[in-house]
Every structure is written in structure tokens, then in C-alpha cells.
Amino acid sequence: MRMQGKVAIVTGAGSGIGRVTALRLAAEGAAVACVDRAVDGMTATGKAIETAGGRALAIAADVTTARDCERMVEETLARFGALTTLVNSAGVRPAARDIAPGPDEWRRVIDANVTGTYLPSRAALAALRASGNGAITNLASIFGLVGGSMAPSYAASKGAVANLTRQLALNWAPEVRVNCVCPGVIETPMTTELRKDAAWVEQTLSRYPLGRFGQPEEVAAAILFLSSDEAAYVTGVALPVDGGYTAI
């Protein structure tokens, strides 16, 4: 039980990588606060954890709103008495393949992916420090490390998450470790529409040395490692989980 005694908040827990990560952390012994704007999804994740014998709390919150982020920490502390772990999985992808998105789309993506990573981290900082062994894992992307995204808003947002991770790791050490994972294309609801385009799939897979897209469980495994005490000497890392994409 690699997360025994840990208390985690997972944002974006209603679906995709966030849901699978919440389930994995709970299976490894953590009490998990499942946070999402999608009430049905995060409630279902919490119920799945409890059905499996774990401890869960479902919290409806908007991670781009400071007060919601403060409230999710308060509710977690009230229920579980501590907070050791934060996974910032909430985020959005571009609405379309657009090489010059307009101002509204730019702001939507940047706000969700960057502000929605910073505000939960800021809200959780005091509790994570108080735990004596805090860990934050952010969700960046391969397009936070290299170019090639379908939209500059997404690449800019994920590049910001990767460098925010490094900066917070420096600022908040030694009490809190801060890392991020950088997934390639993962087979989740967020990429369903993309994967319906056979030409896009063929072209994109040609860039992946392992010859396939990833599974959310594979990203959750990396998040579990970075969140656990096994990674006690790891901070400031942007870890690709990408089938070799960024090695080319």
C-alpha cells in the first residue's frame, strides 16, 4: 500500500486521467477528495472508491476560482484531518485545430490549464507544509516540452505548467515536492474525437516509437510514483509518459 496514511486531492477526477488516478491512489491506501465541475462524474468516482473499500469525498469546485480552491482544501481537512498530496489533473484541450485561436479561446485554455494548476496548489500549500511530507503532481503534456500541438494556446499552457512546476519546486522545498507528468496522446474521453480521424491517427502514431497511444492507467502509475514516498528525492521533474515521442 504505497499511499497508506496519505490524503489526496485529485482535480479533474470526474473522468479520464484524473478519474483513473483517484482510483489508483485510493487502491494504494490514500483517502481521496475527488474534485471536478462535473458533479455526476466526480460523484461516480467517489462512489467507486467507496465500493472498493476506500475512503472518498466528492467536491464540486471550479479550479479557476480561488475561493473554490480554498473550499476544497477546507472540506478535505474537515473530513480527513490532513492533506499530504495534490494532483492537478483538471484541464481542457483546444476546441479546434487552430493555429491562431482567438482571444476568448486563448483565455479559456490558459485559464483552465495554468490558473487551474496554480490556484489549487496555492490553496493547498499550508496544509501540505503542515503534513511534513507534501507532494504535488501536475499534468503537463509532451507539448509542454516540444512543439507540434494542434493549437498554440495548448502548447503555451502546458509549457507554463512545466515551468511553474520547476519554479514551485524551488520555492516550496524542502517541505513540499512538486513534479509534473507530460503525457503523449492518451486514450481518454478528451481524445475520442481526435482518434476518430484515421489519417490523423496514422500520421501521429508514426511519431511514437512504441507504436501506440497510451492508457490512462499508465499515466496514473507515474503519478502514483511521484506522489509516493518512493519519490522522496524527486522534485522539479517533468516526466514524459509518451511512448518515446519526445526522444525523437
FIKOLZA-1660 file (N, C-alpha, C; in steps of 0.1 Angstrom, whole numbers, plus 5000, padded with zeros to 4 digits):
% residues 248
   i   px   py   pz ch aa at
   1 5009 4988 5000  A  M  N
   1 5000 5000 5000  A  M CA
   1 5009 5012 5000  A  M  C
   2 5012 5017 4988  A  R  N
   2 5022 5028 4987  A  R CA
   2 5017 5042 4991  A  R  C
   3 5004 5043 4993  A  M  N
   3 4999 5056 4998  A  M CA
   3 4991 5055 5011  A  M  C
   4 4995 5044 5019  A  Q  N
   4 4988 5043 5032  A  Q CA
   4 4991 5055 5041  A  Q  C
   5 4981 5060 5047  A  G  N
   5 4982 5072 5055  A  G CA
   5 4982 5085 5048  A  G  C
   6 4981 5085 5035  A  K  N
   6 4981 5097 5027  A  K CA
   6 4967 5102 5025  A  K  C
   7 4965 5115 5023  A  V  N
   7 4953 5121 5020  A  V CA
   7 4955 5130 5008  A  V  C
   8 4948 5127 4997  A  A  N
   8 4950 5133 4984  A  A CA
   8 4938 5141 4979  A  A  C
   9 4940 5152 4973  A  I  N
   9 4930 5158 4964  A  I CA
   9 4934 5156 4950  A  I  C
  10 4925 5151 4942  A  V  N
  10 4927 5150 4927  A  V CA
  10 4917 5158 4920  A  V  C
  11 4921 5168 4913  A  T  N
  11 4912 5176 4905  A  T CA
  11 4910 5170 4891  A  T  C
  12 4899 5173 4885  A  G  N
  12 4896 5166 4873  A  G CA
  12 4893 5152 4875  A  G  C
  13 4888 5148 4886  A  A  N
  13 4886 5134 4890  A  A CA
  13 4873 5128 4884  A  A  C
  14 4866 5135 4876  A  G  N
  14 4853 5130 4871  A  G CA
  14 4855 5121 4859  A  G  C
  15 4867 5122 4852  A  S  N
  15 4868 5114 4840  A  S CA
  15 4883 5113 4837  A  S  C
  16 4886 5105 4827  A  G  N
  16 4900 5104 4821  A  G CA
  16 4911 5101 4831  A  G  C
  17 4922 5108 4829  A  I  N
  17 4934 5105 4838  A  I CA
  17 4931 5108 4852  A  I  C
  18 4923 5119 4855  A  G  N
  18 4920 5122 4869  A  G CA
  18 4912 5111 4876  A  G  C
  19 4902 5106 4869  A  R  N
  19 4894 5095 4875  A  R CA
  19 4903 5083 4878  A  R  C
  20 4911 5079 4868  A  V  N
  20 4919 5067 4870  A  V CA
  20 4929 5069 4881  A  V  C
  21 4935 5081 4881  A  T  N
  21 4945 5084 4892  A  T CA
  21 4938 5084 4906  A  T  C
  22 4926 5089 4907  A  A  N
  22 4919 5089 4920  A  A CA
  22 4917 5075 4924  A  A  C
  23 4913 5066 4915  A  L  N
  23 4910 5052 4918  A  L CA
  23 4923 5045 4922  A  L  C
  24 4934 5048 4915  A  R  N
  24 4947 5042 4918  A  R CA
  24 4953 5046 4932  A  R  C
  25 4952 5059 4935  A  L  N
  25 4957 5063 4948  A  L CA
  25 4949 5057 4959  A  L  C
  26 4936 5056 4957  A  A  N
  26 4927 5050 4967  A  A CA
  26 4931 5036 4969  A  A  C
  27 4933 5029 4958  A  A  N
  27 4936 5014 4959  A  A CA
  27 4949 5012 4966  A  A  C
  28 4958 5022 4966  A  E  N
  28 4971 5021 4973  A  E CA
  28 4970 5027 4987  A  E  C
  29 4958 5030 4992  A  G  N
  29 4956 5033 5006  A  G CA
  29 4953 5047 5009  A  G  C
  30 4953 5056 4999  A  A  N
  30 4950 5070 5002  A  A CA
  30 4935 5073 5004  A  A  C
  31 4932 5082 5013  A  A  N
  31 4919 5088 5013  A  A CA
  31 4919 5099 5002  A  A  C
  32 4909 5100 4994  A  V  N
  32 4909 5108 4982  A  V CA
  32 4897 5117 4981  A  V  C
  33 4900 5130 4980  A  A  N
  33 4889 5140 4977  A  A CA
  33 4889 5142 4962  A  A  C
  34 4877 5138 4956  A  C  N
  34 4876 5138 4941  A  C CA
  34 4869 5151 4937  A  C  C
  35 4876 5160 4930  A  V  N
  35 4872 5173 4927  A  V CA
  35 4869 5174 4912  A  V  C
  36 4858 5181 4908  A  D  N
  36 4855 5183 4894  A  D CA
  36 4843 5193 4894  A  D  C
  37 4842 5199 4882  A  R  N
  37 4830 5207 4879  A  R CA
  37 4818 5198 4875  A  R  C
  38 4822 5187 4870  A  A  N
  38 4812 5177 4865  A  A CA
  38 4807 5169 4877  A  A  C
  39 4796 5172 4883  A  V  N
  39 4792 5166 4895  A  V CA
  39 4789 5151 4894  A  V  C
  40 4783 5147 4883  A  D  N
  40 4780 5133 4881  A  D CA
  40 4792 5125 4881  A  D  C
  41 4802 5130 4873  A  G  N
  41 4815 5122 4872  A  G CA
  41 4822 5121 4885  A  G  C
  42 4824 5132 4892  A  M  N
  42 4833 5131 4904  A  M CA
  42 4825 5123 4915  A  M  C
  43 4812 5124 4915  A  T  N
  43 4804 5116 4924  A  T CA
  43 4806 5101 4921  A  T  C
  44 4805 5098 4909  A  A  N
  44 4807 5084 4905  A  A CA
  44 4821 5078 4908  A  A  C
  45 4831 5087 4907  A  T  N
  45 4845 5083 4911  A  T CA
  45 4845 5080 4926  A  T  C
  46 4840 5089 4933  A  G  N
  46 4840 5087 4948  A  G CA
  46 4832 5075 4952  A  G  C
  47 4821 5072 4946  A  K  N
  47 4813 5060 4949  A  K CA
  47 4821 5047 4946  A  K  C
  48 4828 5048 4934  A  A  N
  48 4836 5036 4930  A  A CA
  48 4847 5034 4940  A  A  C
  49 4853 5044 4946  A  I  N
  49 4863 5042 4956  A  I CA
  49 4857 5036 4968  A  I  C
  50 4846 5041 4973  A  E  N
  50 4840 5036 4985  A  E CA
  50 4835 5021 4983  A  E  C
  51 4830 5018 4971  A  T  N
  51 4825 5005 4968  A  T CA
  51 4837 4995 4969  A  T  C
  52 4849 4999 4965  A  A  N
  52 4861 4991 4966  A  A CA
  52 4867 4990 4980  A  A  C
  53 4861 4997 4990  A  G  N
  53 4865 4997 5003  A  G CA
  53 4874 5008 5007  A  G  C
  54 4875 5019 4999  A  G  N
  54 4884 5030 5002  A  G CA
  54 4876 5042 5008  A  G  C
  55 4883 5052 5011  A  R  N
  55 4877 5064 5016  A  R CA
  55 4877 5076 5006  A  R  C
  56 4866 5082 5004  A  A  N
  56 4865 5092 4994  A  A CA
  56 4856 5104 4998  A  A  C
  57 4858 5115 4992  A  L  N
  57 4849 5127 4994  A  L CA
  57 4848 5133 4980  A  L  C
  58 4836 5136 4976  A  A  N
  58 4833 5143 4963  A  A CA
  58 4831 5158 4965  A  A  C
  59 4838 5166 4958  A  I  N
  59 4837 5181 4960  A  I CA
  59 4835 5187 4946  A  I  C
  60 4824 5194 4945  A  A  N
  60 4822 5202 4932  A  A CA
  60 4829 5215 4933  A  A  C
  61 4838 5218 4924  A  A  N
  61 4846 5230 4925  A  A CA
  61 4851 5234 4911  A  A  C
  62 4853 5247 4910  A  D  N
  62 4860 5252 4897  A  D CA
  62 4874 5257 4901  A  D  C
  63 4884 5250 4895  A  V  N
  63 4897 5252 4899  A  V CA
  63 4903 5265 4894  A  V  C
  64 4895 5273 4886  A  T  N
  64 4900 5286 4882  A  T CA
  64 4895 5297 4891  A  T  C
  65 4888 5293 4902  A  T  N
  65 4883 5302 4912  A  T CA
  65 4889 5300 4925  A  T  C
  66 4896 5311 4930  A  A  N
  66 4904 5310 4943  A  A CA
  66 4895 5305 4954  A  A  C
  67 4883 5310 4956  A  R  N
  67 4875 5306 4967  A  R CA
  67 4871 5291 4967  A  R  C
  68 4868 5286 4955  A  D  N
  68 4865 5272 4953  A  D CA
  68 4877 5263 4957  A  D  C
  69 4889 5268 4953  A  C  N
  69 4901 5260 4957  A  C CA
  69 4904 5260 4972  A  C  C
  70 4901 5271 4978  A  E  N
  70 4903 5272 4993  A  E CA
  70 4892 5263 4999  A  E  C
  71 4880 5263 4994  A  R  N
  71 4870 5255 5000  A  R CA
  71 4872 5240 4999  A  R  C
  72 4878 5236 4987  A  M  N
  72 4881 5221 4986  A  M CA
  72 4891 5217 4996  A  M  C
  73 4901 5225 4999  A  V  N
  73 4911 5222 5009  A  V CA
  73 4904 5221 5023  A  V  C
  74 4896 5231 5026  A  E  N
  74 4889 5232 5039  A  E CA
  74 4880 5219 5041  A  E  C
  75 4873 5215 5030  A  E  N
  75 4864 5203 5032  A  E CA
  75 4872 5191 5033  A  E  C
  76 4884 5190 5026  A  T  N
  76 4892 5178 5028  A  T CA
  76 4898 5177 5042  A  T  C
  77 4902 5188 5047  A  L  N
  77 4908 5188 5061  A  L CA
  77 4897 5185 5071  A  L  C
  78 4885 5190 5069  A  A  N
  78 4874 5188 5078  A  A CA
  78 4870 5173 5078  A  A  C
  79 4871 5166 5067  A  R  N
  79 4867 5152 5066  A  R CA
  79 4878 5143 5070  A  R  C
  80 4891 5146 5065  A  F  N
  80 4902 5136 5067  A  F CA
  80 4912 5141 5077  A  F  C
  81 4912 5153 5081  A  G  N
  81 4921 5158 5091  A  G CA
  81 4935 5162 5087  A  G  C
  82 4938 5160 5074  A  A  N
  82 4952 5164 5069  A  A CA
  82 4951 5164 5054  A  A  C
  83 4962 5169 5048  A  L  N
  83 4963 5168 5033  A  L CA
  83 4978 5166 5030  A  L  C
  84 4981 5156 5023  A  T  N
  84 4995 5153 5020  A  T CA
  84 4998 5154 5005  A  T  C
  85 4988 5153 4997  A  T  N
  85 4990 5150 4983  A  T CA
  85 4980 5158 4974  A  T  C
  86 4985 5165 4964  A  L  N
  86 4976 5171 4954  A  L CA
  86 4980 5167 4940  A  L  C
  87 4970 5163 4933  A  V  N
  87 4972 5160 4918  A  V CA
  87 4963 5170 4910  A  V  C
  88 4970 5178 4903  A  N  N
  88 4963 5188 4895  A  N CA
  88 4961 5182 4881  A  N  C
  89 4950 5175 4879  A  S  N
  89 4947 5169 4867  A  S CA
  89 4936 5176 4858  A  S  C
  90 4929 5185 4864  A  A  N
  90 4919 5193 4857  A  A CA
  90 4925 5201 4845  A  A  C
  91 4918 5201 4834  A  G  N
  91 4923 5208 4823  A  G CA
  91 4914 5207 4811  A  G  C
  92 4917 5214 4800  A  V  N
  92 4909 5213 4788  A  V CA
  92 4919 5212 4776  A  V  C
  93 4914 5208 4765  A  R  N
  93 4921 5208 4752  A  R CA
  93 4915 5219 4743  A  R  C
  94 4922 5223 4733  A  P  N
  94 4916 5233 4724  A  P CA
  94 4903 5228 4718  A  P  C
  95 4894 5238 4715  A  A  N
  95 4882 5234 4709  A  A CA
  95 4883 5230 4694  A  A  C
  96 4894 5234 4688  A  A  N
  96 4896 5230 4674  A  A CA
  96 4911 5231 4671  A  A  C
  97 4915 5225 4659  A  R  N
  97 4928 5226 4655  A  R CA
  97 4930 5240 4648  A  R  C
  98 4935 5249 4656  A  D  N
  98 4936 5263 4652  A  D CA
  98 4949 5269 4654  A  D  C
  99 4956 5273 4643  A  I  N
  99 4970 5278 4645  A  I CA
  99 4970 5292 4650  A  I  C
 100 4958 5299 4651  A  A  N
 100 4957 5312 4656  A  A CA
 100 4944 5314 4663  A  A  C
 101 4943 5308 4675  A  P  N
 101 4930 5309 4682  A  P CA
 101 4927 5323 4686  A  P  C
 102 4914 5326 4687  A  G  N
 102 4910 5340 4691  A  G CA
 102 4912 5342 4706  A  G  C
 103 4910 5355 4710  A  P  N
 103 4912 5358 4724  A  P CA
 103 4904 5350 4734  A  P  C
 104 4891 5348 4731  A  D  N
 104 4883 5340 4741  A  D CA
 104 4888 5326 4742  A  D  C
 105 4891 5319 4731  A  E  N
 105 4897 5306 4732  A  E CA
 105 4910 5305 4739  A  E  C
 106 4919 5315 4736  A  W  N
 106 4932 5316 4743  A  W CA
 106 4930 5317 4758  A  W  C
 107 4921 5326 4762  A  R  N
 107 4919 5328 4777  A  R CA
 107 4913 5315 4783  A  R  C
 108 4904 5309 4776  A  R  N
 108 4898 5297 4782  A  R CA
 108 4908 5286 4785  A  R  C
 109 4917 5283 4775  A  V  N
 109 4927 5273 4777  A  V CA
 109 4937 5276 4787  A  V  C
 110 4942 5289 4786  A  I  N
 110 4952 5293 4796  A  I CA
 110 4947 5293 4810  A  I  C
 111 4934 5298 4812  A  D  N
 111 4929 5299 4825  A  D CA
 111 4927 5285 4831  A  D  C
 112 4921 5276 4823  A  A  N
 112 4918 5262 4828  A  A CA
 112 4931 5255 4831  A  A  C
 113 4941 5256 4822  A  N  N
 113 4953 5247 4824  A  N CA
 113 4964 5253 4833  A  N  C
 114 4965 5267 4833  A  V  N
 114 4976 5273 4841  A  V CA
 114 4970 5278 4854  A  V  C
 115 4960 5287 4853  A  T  N
 115 4954 5292 4866  A  T CA
 115 4948 5280 4874  A  T  C
 116 4943 5270 4867  A  G  N
 116 4937 5259 4873  A  G CA
 116 4947 5249 4879  A  G  C
 117 4959 5251 4876  A  T  N
 117 4970 5244 4883  A  T CA
 117 4976 5252 4895  A  T  C
 118 4977 5265 4893  A  Y  N
 118 4983 5274 4903  A  Y CA
 118 4974 5275 4915  A  Y  C
 119 4962 5279 4913  A  L  N
 119 4953 5282 4924  A  L CA
 119 4951 5270 4934  A  L  C
 120 4948 5258 4929  A  P  N
 120 4948 5247 4938  A  P CA
 120 4961 5245 4946  A  P  C
 121 4972 5246 4939  A  S  N
 121 4985 5245 4946  A  S CA
 121 4987 5255 4957  A  S  C
 122 4983 5267 4954  A  R  N
 122 4984 5278 4964  A  R CA
 122 4975 5276 4976  A  R  C
 123 4963 5271 4973  A  A  N
 123 4953 5269 4983  A  A CA
 123 4958 5257 4992  A  A  C
 124 4965 5248 4987  A  A  N
 124 4969 5236 4994  A  A CA
 124 4982 5237 5001  A  A  C
 125 4989 5248 4998  A  L  N
 125 5003 5249 5003  A  L CA
 125 5005 5248 5018  A  L  C
 126 4997 5255 5026  A  A  N
 126 4998 5255 5040  A  A CA
 126 4996 5241 5046  A  A  C
 127 4985 5234 5041  A  A  N
 127 4982 5221 5046  A  A CA
 127 4993 5211 5042  A  A  C
 128 4998 5212 5030  A  L  N
 128 5008 5203 5025  A  L CA
 128 5021 5205 5034  A  L  C
 129 5024 5217 5037  A  R  N
 129 5036 5220 5045  A  R CA
 129 5034 5214 5059  A  R  C
 130 5022 5216 5064  A  A  N
 130 5019 5211 5078  A  A CA
 130 5020 5196 5079  A  A  C
 131 5018 5189 5068  A  S  N
 131 5019 5174 5068  A  S CA
 131 5033 5169 5070  A  S  C
 132 5043 5178 5066  A  G  N
 132 5057 5174 5068  A  G CA
 132 5062 5166 5056  A  G  C
 133 5054 5163 5046  A  N  N
 133 5058 5154 5035  A  N CA
 133 5048 5156 5024  A  N  C
 134 5047 5169 5020  A  G  N
 134 5037 5172 5009  A  G CA
 134 5042 5169 4995  A  G  C
 135 5033 5166 4986  A  A  N
 135 5037 5163 4972  A  A CA
 135 5026 5168 4963  A  A  C
 136 5030 5175 4953  A  I  N
 136 5021 5180 4942  A  I CA
 136 5026 5174 4929  A  I  C
 137 5016 5168 4921  A  T  N
 137 5019 5164 4908  A  T CA
 137 5010 5170 4898  A  T  C
 138 5015 5177 4889  A  N  N
 138 5008 5185 4879  A  N CA
 138 5007 5177 4866  A  N  C
 139 4997 5180 4858  A  L  N
 139 4995 5174 4845  A  L CA
 139 4999 5184 4834  A  L  C
 140 5011 5182 4828  A  A  N
 140 5015 5190 4817  A  A CA
 140 5012 5182 4804  A  A  C
 141 5022 5181 4795  A  S  N
 141 5020 5174 4782  A  S CA
 141 5033 5173 4775  A  S  C
 142 5034 5164 4765  A  I  N
 142 5045 5165 4757  A  I CA
 142 5047 5178 4750  A  I  C
 143 5035 5185 4748  A  F  N
 143 5036 5198 4742  A  F CA
 143 5039 5209 4751  A  F  C
 144 5042 5206 4764  A  G  N
 144 5049 5215 4773  A  G CA
 144 5064 5214 4772  A  G  C
 145 5069 5204 4764  A  L  N
 145 5083 5202 4762  A  L CA
 145 5088 5204 4748  A  L  C
 146 5079 5202 4738  A  V  N
 146 5083 5203 4724  A  V CA
 146 5071 5210 4717  A  V  C
 147 5073 5215 4705  A  G  N
 147 5063 5220 4697  A  G CA
 147 5055 5209 4690  A  G  C
 148 5045 5212 4682  A  G  N
 148 5037 5203 4675  A  G CA
 148 5023 5201 4679  A  G  C
 149 5018 5210 4689  A  S  N
 149 5004 5209 4693  A  S CA
 149 4995 5214 4682  A  S  C
 150 4982 5210 4683  A  M  N
 150 4972 5214 4674  A  M CA
 150 4969 5229 4675  A  M  C
 151 4973 5235 4687  A  A  N
 151 4970 5249 4689  A  A CA
 151 4980 5256 4698  A  A  C
 152 4984 5268 4695  A  P  N
 152 4994 5275 4704  A  P CA
 152 4989 5277 4718  A  P  C
 153 4976 5278 4720  A  S  N
 153 4971 5280 4734  A  S CA
 153 4974 5268 4742  A  S  C
 154 4973 5256 4737  A  Y  N
 154 4975 5244 4745  A  Y CA
 154 4990 5243 4748  A  Y  C
 155 4998 5245 4737  A  A  N
 155 5013 5244 4740  A  A CA
 155 5018 5254 4750  A  A  C
 156 5013 5266 4749  A  A  N
 156 5017 5277 4758  A  A CA
 156 5012 5273 4772  A  A  C
 157 5000 5268 4774  A  S  N
 157 4995 5265 4787  A  S CA
 157 5003 5253 4793  A  S  C
 158 5006 5243 4785  A  K  N
 158 5013 5232 4791  A  K CA
 158 5028 5235 4793  A  K  C
 159 5034 5243 4785  A  G  N
 159 5047 5248 4788  A  G CA
 159 5048 5256 4801  A  G  C
 160 5037 5264 4803  A  A  N
 160 5037 5271 4815  A  A CA
 160 5035 5262 4827  A  A  C
 161 5028 5251 4826  A  V  N
 161 5026 5242 4837  A  V CA
 161 5040 5235 4840  A  V  C
 162 5047 5232 4830  A  A  N
 162 5060 5225 4832  A  A CA
 162 5070 5235 4839  A  A  C
 163 5070 5247 4835  A  N  N
 163 5079 5256 4842  A  N CA
 163 5074 5261 4855  A  N  C
 164 5061 5262 4857  A  L  N
 164 5055 5265 4870  A  L CA
 164 5059 5254 4880  A  L  C
 165 5059 5242 4875  A  T  N
 165 5063 5230 4883  A  T CA
 165 5077 5232 4888  A  T  C
 166 5086 5236 4879  A  R  N
 166 5100 5238 4884  A  R CA
 166 5101 5249 4894  A  R  C
 167 5094 5260 4891  A  Q  N
 167 5096 5272 4900  A  Q CA
 167 5090 5269 4914  A  Q  C
 168 5078 5262 4914  A  L  N
 168 5073 5259 4927  A  L CA
 168 5081 5249 4935  A  L  C
 169 5087 5240 4927  A  A  N
 169 5096 5230 4934  A  A CA
 169 5108 5237 4941  A  A  C
 170 5113 5248 4935  A  L  N
 170 5124 5256 4941  A  L CA
 170 5118 5264 4953  A  L  C
 171 5107 5270 4951  A  N  N
 171 5102 5279 4961  A  N CA
 171 5097 5272 4973  A  N  C
 172 5091 5260 4972  A  W  N
 172 5084 5253 4982  A  W CA
 172 5092 5242 4989  A  W  C
 173 5104 5239 4984  A  A  N
 173 5113 5229 4990  A  A CA
 173 5118 5235 5004  A  A  C
 174 5121 5226 5013  A  P  N
 174 5120 5212 5013  A  P CA
 174 5107 5205 5018  A  P  C
 175 5098 5214 5022  A  E  N
 175 5085 5208 5028  A  E CA
 175 5076 5202 5018  A  E  C
 176 5076 5207 5005  A  V  N
 176 5067 5202 4995  A  V CA
 176 5075 5199 4982  A  V  C
 177 5073 5187 4977  A  R  N
 177 5079 5183 4964  A  R CA
 177 5068 5186 4953  A  R  C
 178 5073 5191 4942  A  V  N
 178 5064 5195 4931  A  V CA
 178 5070 5189 4918  A  V  C
 179 5062 5181 4911  A  N  N
 179 5066 5174 4899  A  N CA
 179 5055 5175 4889  A  N  C
 180 5058 5172 4876  A  C  N
 180 5047 5170 4867  A  C CA
 180 5050 5159 4857  A  C  C
 181 5039 5153 4852  A  V  N
 181 5040 5143 4841  A  V CA
 181 5036 5150 4828  A  V  C
 182 5042 5145 4817  A  C  N
 182 5040 5150 4804  A  C CA
 182 5035 5139 4795  A  C  C
 183 5022 5136 4795  A  P  N
 183 5017 5125 4787  A  P CA
 183 5017 5129 4772  A  P  C
 184 5018 5118 4764  A  G  N
 184 5015 5119 4750  A  G CA
 184 5000 5118 4748  A  G  C
 185 4996 5113 4736  A  V  N
 185 4982 5111 4734  A  V CA
 185 4978 5099 4742  A  V  C
 186 4968 5101 4750  A  I  N
 186 4963 5090 4759  A  I CA
 186 4948 5087 4755  A  I  C
 187 4944 5075 4755  A  E  N
 187 4931 5071 4751  A  E CA
 187 4921 5074 4762  A  E  C
 188 4916 5086 4763  A  T  N
 188 4906 5091 4772  A  T CA
 188 4895 5098 4765  A  T  C
 189 4884 5101 4772  A  P  N
 189 4873 5108 4765  A  P CA
 189 4878 5121 4759  A  P  C
 190 4888 5128 4764  A  M  N
 190 4893 5140 4758  A  M CA
 190 4898 5139 4744  A  M  C
 191 4903 5127 4741  A  T  N
 191 4909 5125 4728  A  T CA
 191 4901 5116 4719  A  T  C
 192 4889 5113 4723  A  T  N
 192 4880 5104 4715  A  T CA
 192 4878 5110 4701  A  T  C
 193 4874 5122 4700  A  E  N
 193 4871 5128 4687  A  E CA
 193 4883 5128 4678  A  E  C
 194 4895 5131 4683  A  L  N
 194 4907 5131 4675  A  L CA
 194 4910 5117 4670  A  L  C
 195 4908 5107 4678  A  R  N
 195 4911 5093 4674  A  R CA
 195 4901 5087 4664  A  R  C
 196 4891 5095 4661  A  K  N
 196 4882 5090 4650  A  K CA
 196 4887 5094 4636  A  K  C
 197 4897 5102 4636  A  D  N
 197 4903 5107 4623  A  D CA
 197 4914 5097 4619  A  D  C
 198 4911 5088 4610  A  A  N
 198 4921 5077 4607  A  A CA
 198 4934 5083 4602  A  A  C
 199 4933 5093 4593  A  A  N
 199 4945 5099 4588  A  A CA
 199 4954 5105 4599  A  A  C
 200 4947 5112 4608  A  W  N
 200 4954 5118 4619  A  W CA
 200 4961 5108 4628  A  W  C
 201 4954 5097 4631  A  V  N
 201 4959 5086 4639  A  V CA
 201 4971 5080 4632  A  V  C
 202 4971 5077 4619  A  E  N
 202 4982 5071 4612  A  E CA
 202 4994 5081 4613  A  E  C
 203 4992 5093 4610  A  Q  N
 203 5003 5103 4610  A  Q CA
 203 5009 5105 4624  A  Q  C
 204 5000 5105 4633  A  T  N
 204 5005 5108 4647  A  T CA
 204 5012 5096 4653  A  T  C
 205 5007 5084 4650  A  L  N
 205 5014 5072 4655  A  L CA
 205 5028 5070 4649  A  L  C
 206 5030 5075 4638  A  S  N
 206 5043 5074 4631  A  S CA
 206 5054 5081 4639  A  S  C
 207 5050 5090 4649  A  R  N
 207 5059 5097 4657  A  R CA
 207 5062 5090 4670  A  R  C
 208 5055 5079 4673  A  Y  N
 208 5056 5072 4686  A  Y CA
 208 5064 5059 4684  A  Y  C
 209 5076 5059 4689  A  P  N
 209 5084 5047 4688  A  P CA
 209 5077 5034 4693  A  P  C
 210 5069 5035 4703  A  L  N
 210 5063 5023 4708  A  L CA
 210 5050 5019 4700  A  L  C
 211 5047 5028 4690  A  G  N
 211 5037 5024 4680  A  G CA
 211 5022 5023 4685  A  G  C
 212 5019 5030 4696  A  R  N
 212 5006 5030 4701  A  R CA
 212 5004 5043 4710  A  R  C
 213 4991 5046 4712  A  F  N
 213 4988 5056 4722  A  F CA
 213 4988 5050 4736  A  F  C
 214 4988 5059 4746  A  G  N
 214 4989 5055 4760  A  G CA
 214 4976 5052 4766  A  G  C
 215 4976 5046 4777  A  Q  N
 215 4964 5043 4785  A  Q CA
 215 4964 5052 4798  A  Q  C
 216 4953 5056 4803  A  P  N
 216 4953 5065 4815  A  P CA
 216 4959 5058 4827  A  P  C
 217 4958 5045 4827  A  E  N
 217 4964 5037 4838  A  E CA
 217 4980 5039 4838  A  E  C
 218 4985 5041 4827  A  E  N
 218 5000 5042 4826  A  E CA
 218 5004 5056 4831  A  E  C
 219 4996 5066 4829  A  V  N
 219 4999 5079 4834  A  V CA
 219 4997 5079 4849  A  V  C
 220 4986 5073 4854  A  A  N
 220 4983 5072 4868  A  A CA
 220 4994 5065 4876  A  A  C
 221 5001 5055 4869  A  A  N
 221 5012 5048 4876  A  A CA
 221 5024 5058 4878  A  A  C
 222 5026 5067 4869  A  A  N
 222 5037 5076 4870  A  A CA
 222 5033 5087 4881  A  A  C
 223 5021 5091 4881  A  I  N
 223 5016 5100 4892  A  I CA
 223 5017 5093 4906  A  I  C
 224 5013 5081 4906  A  L  N
 224 5015 5074 4919  A  L CA
 224 5029 5074 4924  A  L  C
 225 5038 5071 4915  A  F  N
 225 5053 5071 4919  A  F CA
 225 5057 5085 4924  A  F  C
 226 5054 5095 4917  A  L  N
 226 5058 5109 4921  A  L CA
 226 5051 5113 4934  A  L  C
 227 5039 5108 4936  A  S  N
 227 5032 5112 4948  A  S CA
 227 5036 5104 4961  A  S  C
 228 5042 5093 4958  A  S  N
 228 5046 5084 4970  A  S CA
 228 5059 5087 4976  A  S  C
 229 5062 5081 4987  A  D  N
 229 5075 5083 4994  A  D CA
 229 5086 5076 4986  A  D  C
 230 5083 5068 4976  A  E  N
 230 5094 5063 4968  A  E CA
 230 5101 5073 4960  A  E  C
 231 5094 5085 4958  A  A  N
 231 5100 5096 4951  A  A CA
 231 5104 5107 4960  A  A  C
 232 5108 5103 4972  A  A  N
 232 5111 5113 4982  A  A CA
 232 5123 5123 4978  A  A  C
 233 5131 5118 4969  A  Y  N
 233 5143 5126 4965  A  Y CA
 233 5141 5132 4951  A  Y  C
 234 5128 5132 4946  A  V  N
 234 5125 5137 4933  A  V CA
 234 5116 5150 4934  A  V  C
 235 5121 5161 4929  A  T  N
 235 5113 5173 4928  A  T CA
 235 5118 5181 4916  A  T  C
 236 5108 5189 4910  A  G  N
 236 5112 5197 4899  A  G CA
 236 5113 5190 4886  A  G  C
 237 5107 5178 4885  A  V  N
 237 5109 5169 4873  A  V CA
 237 5097 5171 4864  A  V  C
 238 5099 5171 4851  A  A  N
 238 5088 5170 4841  A  A CA
 238 5090 5156 4834  A  A  C
 239 5082 5147 4838  A  L  N
 239 5084 5133 4834  A  L CA
 239 5076 5129 4822  A  L  C
 240 5082 5127 4810  A  P  N
 240 5074 5123 4798  A  P CA
 240 5068 5109 4800  A  P  C
 241 5055 5107 4797  A  V  N
 241 5049 5094 4797  A  V CA
 241 5043 5093 4783  A  V  C
 242 5051 5090 4773  A  D  N
 242 5048 5094 4759  A  D CA
 242 5052 5084 4748  A  D  C
 243 5055 5071 4752  A  G  N
 243 5058 5061 4742  A  G CA
 243 5071 5065 4734  A  G  C
 244 5079 5074 4739  A  G  N
 244 5091 5077 4732  A  G CA
 244 5090 5090 4723  A  G  C
 245 5079 5096 4723  A  Y  N
 245 5076 5108 4714  A  Y CA
 245 5087 5118 4715  A  Y  C
 246 5090 5122 4728  A  T  N
 246 5100 5133 4729  A  T CA
 246 5114 5129 4728  A  T  C
 247 5117 5116 4726  A  A  N
 247 5130 5111 4724  A  A CA
 247 5135 5113 4709  A  A  C
 248 5125 5116 4700  A  I  N
 248 5129 5117 4686  A  I CA
 248 5136 5130 4684  A  I  C
% end
